[in-house]
Amino acid sequence: MDVLSAIILGLMQGVMEFLPISSSGHLILIKEAIFIDEINRLAVGGMLFLSTTFAITLYFWNDIWVLIQTLMRKLGRLPVNEKDLVLLYALLLGSIPALVLGLFLESIFEKYLNNILVIAIVLLFSSVFLMYAEWHYYQNPHRNTITARKGWQIGLFQILALIPGFSRVGVTMAGGMLLGLSRFESAKFSFLLAIPLALGLGIKKLLDLIVIEGEIAWVPIMIASAISFVIALIVIHLFLSYIRRHTLWPFIWYNVILAMLAIYFISFV
């Protein structure tokens, strides 16, 4: 793995992870052009997950600190803000499905669904799902607030993100919109919900390195991680600003076009 490959992977992870376009799908597609052996694939995957986790944590640190204080006060049987407590419960419940299944199924999905045809099909399905969410959102303008039950339901949607080609941000945002949340609240909850899953998968990939022999290109991997971290901070801020006033349609059409290009590549190249 060379430095140029690391720069490309870092840029892609930083941009794609926090937009409703699949980062895993893009990484699989780009790996058709960039060869990475198994041990470096696990190392860079783990470090990129951790770098984006640190980016979310830093960006939302004030919110996270409030949630930590809420948890400690609740455990200490002290008064807490009810809204903060509900958000805490929603995040805890929402993290369970994908975190538990992800630790067992992520490597299986990556092994058997790691090809261009699957990515193209999943991209089309995810585009249709986002289209339906946008249509439902337009037809039902009333905006609700997050509840523990909705957090759990959004967590079930997040399971789809374990399949390469499904955007985690996309499916969780769409799930939130279908449950009555605003685009912005859906996006913010989606980002906070990413922390346990990305942290868990990142650590799992790094632990998998223990049983694999080979030399790890740590310098390029650290470069990729640093780039991913910086770009992720920028993209989170820009996307949250964008989604306050605009729809998901540009990202929907992007996914459709990418799927068509992938199918063309399979058929004619």
VOGU-3710 file (C-alpha; in Angstrom, 3 decimals, decimal comma):
1> mdvlsaiilg> 0,000/0,000/0,000  1,581/3,278/-1,115  1,034/6,861/-0,003  -1,104/7,787/-3,038  -3,482/4,902/-2,312  -3,652/6,010/1,315  -4,535/9,580/0,316  -7,309/8,361/-1,989  -8,765/6,043/0,664  -8,576/8,726/3,364
11> lmqgvmeflp> -10,325/11,281/1,164  -13,036/8,820/0,182  -13,726/7,681/3,748  -13,804/11,231/5,086  -16,251/12,389/2,408  -18,428/9,330/1,914  -18,880/8,196/5,530  -21,001/11,209/6,439  -23,010/11,637/3,263  -25,975/9,483/2,181
21> isssghlili> -23,754/7,683/-0,355  -22,183/4,396/0,645  -18,567/4,677/1,811  -18,176/0,882/1,893  -19,541/0,629/-1,642  -17,127/3,263/-2,913  -14,184/1,644/-1,149  -14,995/-1,710/-2,751  -15,274/-0,089/-6,172  -11,975/1,773/-5,779
31> keaifidein> -10,251/-1,418/-4,662  -10,762/-2,693/-8,194  -8,118/-0,140/-9,159  -6,008/-0,182/-5,959  -4,541/-3,476/-4,727  -4,347/-3,856/-0,955  -3,375/-7,137/0,695  -5,551/-8,585/3,453  -3,555/-7,424/6,456  -3,333/-3,827/5,219
41> rlavggmlfl> -6,996/-3,916/4,214  -7,944/-4,762/7,803  -5,504/-2,222/9,241  -6,632/0,654/7,059  -10,291/-0,286/7,535  -9,927/-0,319/11,307  -7,987/2,939/11,454  -10,397/4,722/9,112  -13,353/3,653/11,261  -11,566/4,954/14,363
51> sttfaitlyf> -10,542/8,232/12,730  -14,100/9,004/11,650  -15,342/8,023/15,133  -12,957/10,570/16,653  -14,194/13,167/14,162  -17,848/12,681/15,164  -16,924/12,692/18,844  -14,998/15,940/18,522  -17,683/17,670/16,462  -20,510/16,692/18,814
61> wndiwvliqt> -18,469/16,791/22,013  -20,778/19,278/23,748  -23,792/17,034/23,084  -21,872/13,935/24,111  -20,673/15,564/27,329  -24,271/16,445/28,216  -25,284/12,816/27,598  -22,420/11,553/29,779  -23,483/13,895/32,572  -27,090/12,770/32,141
71> lmrklgrlpv> -26,054/9,135/32,469  -23,960/9,805/35,578  -26,712/11,852/37,200  -29,293/9,172/36,404  -27,073/6,471/37,903  -26,621/8,713/40,934  -30,406/9,197/41,178  -30,101/12,937/40,666  -32,524/15,113/38,652  -31,917/15,089/34,884
81> nekdlvllya> -33,268/16,913/31,853  -35,993/14,667/30,449  -35,184/15,516/26,823  -31,520/14,601/27,297  -32,513/11,359/29,029  -34,807/10,365/26,161  -32,023/11,023/23,643  -29,632/8,926/25,729  -32,088/6,014/25,836  -32,741/6,359/22,103
91> lllgsipalv> -29,019/6,179/21,304  -28,405/3,247/23,638  -31,306/1,245/22,232  -30,543/2,260/18,649  -26,938/1,103/18,941  -27,777/-2,450/19,969  -29,042/-4,073/16,709  -26,250/-3,085/14,309  -23,523/-3,263/16,957  -24,398/-6,823/17,980
101> lglflesife> -25,053/-8,105/14,467  -22,192/-6,092/13,000  -19,588/-7,814/15,140  -20,747/-11,178/13,752  -21,968/-10,418/10,240  -19,790/-7,556/8,960  -16,919/-9,831/7,910  -19,353/-12,321/6,324  -21,101/-9,612/4,313  -17,743/-8,192/3,280
111> kylnnilvia> -16,547/-11,615/2,139  -19,589/-12,730/0,141  -21,086/-9,397/-0,979  -17,806/-7,740/-1,867  -18,306/-7,362/-5,626  -19,386/-4,730/-8,107  -22,688/-6,367/-9,134  -23,936/-6,532/-5,546  -22,875/-2,925/-4,975  -24,790/-1,781/-8,067
121> ivllfssvfl> -27,969/-3,633/-7,063  -27,822/-2,397/-3,469  -27,212/1,183/-4,625  -30,388/1,014/-6,701  -32,395/-0,423/-3,801  -31,059/2,243/-1,430  -31,945/4,955/-3,959  -35,535/3,713/-4,091  -35,652/3,654/-0,292  -34,431/7,255/-0,083
131> myaewhyyqn> -36,929/8,287/-2,778  -39,760/6,793/-0,721  -38,513/8,544/2,429  -38,444/11,895/0,640  -41,943/11,322/-0,804  -43,282/10,344/2,639  -41,585/13,362/4,213  -43,233/15,694/1,696  -46,654/14,094/2,203  -46,431/14,250/6,015
141> phrntitark> -45,085/17,675/7,007  -45,709/17,224/10,756  -42,351/16,832/12,557  -42,119/14,755/15,732  -39,302/14,445/18,261  -37,020/11,524/19,027  -38,221/8,875/21,478  -36,588/5,750/22,860  -38,822/3,615/20,642  -37,912/5,588/17,530
151> gwqiglfqil> -34,249/5,292/18,444  -34,612/1,513/18,530  -36,460/1,517/15,191  -33,782/3,692/13,551  -31,228/1,255/14,956  -32,989/-1,537/13,075  -32,661/0,464/9,856  -28,959/0,825/10,601  -28,532/-2,944/10,195  -28,919/-2,447/6,437
161> alipgfsrvg> -25,708/-0,388/6,460  -23,749/-3,578/7,151  -24,473/-4,547/3,537  -21,928/-2,920/1,180  -23,705/-0,337/-0,955  -26,155/0,839/1,713  -25,172/4,192/3,183  -25,401/4,179/6,981  -26,248/7,885/7,021  -28,742/7,376/4,207
171> vtmaggmllg> -30,713/4,488/5,720  -30,782/5,944/9,241  -31,771/9,383/7,968  -34,499/7,846/5,827  -35,653/5,803/8,813  -35,846/8,933/10,961  -37,756/10,817/8,286  -40,243/7,941/7,931  -40,758/8,049/11,702  -41,583/11,766/11,614
181> lsrfesakfs> -38,256/13,433/12,448  -37,000/16,415/10,465  -34,126/15,934/8,026  -31,774/17,824/10,328  -32,758/15,901/13,473  -32,520/12,635/11,537  -29,025/13,548/10,338  -27,813/14,609/13,791  -29,181/11,449/15,412  -27,605/9,388/12,636
191> fllaiplalg> -24,180/10,892/13,322  -24,425/10,304/17,073  -25,661/6,761/16,452  -22,583/6,076/14,323  -20,169/6,356/17,251  -20,721/2,945/18,951  -20,930/1,029/15,643  -17,888/2,630/14,006  -15,858/2,286/17,203  -16,828/-1,374/17,585
201> lgikklldli> -16,100/-2,287/13,966  -12,819/-0,385/14,003  -11,589/-2,205/17,094  -12,764/-5,559/15,693  -10,797/-5,065/12,470  -7,643/-4,163/14,379  -8,059/-7,201/16,656  -8,398/-9,408/13,555  -4,827/-8,416/12,672  -3,566/-10,631/15,499
211> viegeiawvp> -4,191/-13,843/13,553  -2,839/-12,612/10,200  0,823/-12,587/9,318  2,355/-9,884/7,203  3,871/-6,431/7,218  1,604/-3,465/7,889  2,271/-0,193/6,058  1,641/1,990/9,115  2,930/5,248/7,631  0,472/5,323/4,673
221> imiasaisfv> -2,312/4,092/6,972  -1,712/6,903/9,462  -1,697/9,400/6,576  -5,052/8,004/5,397  -6,436/8,234/8,947  -5,322/11,853/9,412  -6,824/12,889/6,072  -10,052/11,046/6,863  -10,316/12,762/10,265  -9,878/16,299/8,900
231> ialivihlfl> -12,153/15,803/5,898  -14,821/14,176/8,059  -15,009/17,225/10,332  -15,525/19,475/7,322  -18,106/17,211/5,681  -20,163/16,813/8,880  -20,426/20,576/9,237  -21,252/21,203/5,580  -23,813/18,414/5,374  -25,677/19,532/8,496
241> syirrhtlwp> -25,792/23,070/7,075  -27,020/21,748/3,727  -29,713/19,452/5,097  -31,406/22,254/7,068  -32,667/23,719/3,789  -32,357/21,057/1,101  -33,456/17,532/0,235  -31,657/14,218/-0,321  -32,451/14,176/-4,035  -28,948/15,094/-5,304
251> fiwynvilam> -27,546/12,129/-3,369  -30,312/9,848/-4,654  -29,467/10,646/-8,269  -25,760/10,280/-7,525  -26,388/6,726/-6,266  -28,477/5,876/-9,327  -25,811/7,172/-11,719  -23,051/5,323/-9,846  -25,065/2,094/-9,985  -25,575/2,510/-13,742
261> laiyfisfv> -21,858/3,114/-14,261  -21,044/0,007/-12,211  -23,432/-2,095/-14,298  -21,922/-0,669/-17,485  -18,452/-1,546/-16,201  -19,523/-5,141/-15,538  -21,251/-5,518/-18,913  -18,903/-3,813/-21,336  -15,451/-3,381/-19,793
//
